[in-house]
Amino acid sequence: MTEYVELHARSASSFLEGASLPETLIERAAELEMPAIALLDRNGV
């Protein structure tokens, strides 16, 4: 089995680039048994 790690996710903290809350992305990654996730937010507050 190949483990997948998302290294280019953006959350709603990236203005006009992401839609999901960071907490939601983390919860989903845990549901999919992903060992890690990288959030690359920019232009956020």
C-alpha positions in Angstrom: 0.0 0.0 0.0 1.3 3.4 -0.9 0.9 6.1 1.7 -0.2 9.5 0.3 0.6 12.8 1.8 -1.0 16.0 0.5 1.7 18.6 0.2 -0.2 21.4 -1.5 -3.4 22.0 0.4 -4.8 25.5 1.0 -7.4 26.3 3.5 -9.9 29.2 3.8 -7.1 31.2 5.3 -5.7 31.7 1.8 -7.8 34.5 0.4 -9.7 33.3 -2.8 -7.6 30.1 -3.1 -9.0 27.7 -0.5 -12.5 27.0 0.9 -12.2 24.5 3.8 -11.3 25.3 7.3 -7.9 23.9 8.5 -9.7 21.8 11.1 -11.9 20.2 8.5 -8.9 19.3 6.3 -7.1 17.8 9.3 -10.2 15.8 10.3 -10.6 14.4 6.7 -6.9 13.5 6.5 -7.3 11.6 9.8 -10.4 9.8 8.4 -8.4 8.8 5.3 -5.5 7.6 7.7 -3.1 10.0 6.1 0.1 10.2 8.2 0.5 14.0 7.5 -0.8 17.0 5.6 0.9 20.2 4.5 -1.1 23.4 4.4 0.4 26.1 2.2 -1.7 29.1 3.1 -0.8 32.6 1.9 -2.3 36.0 1.8 -4.2 35.1 5.0 -5.1 37.0 8.1 
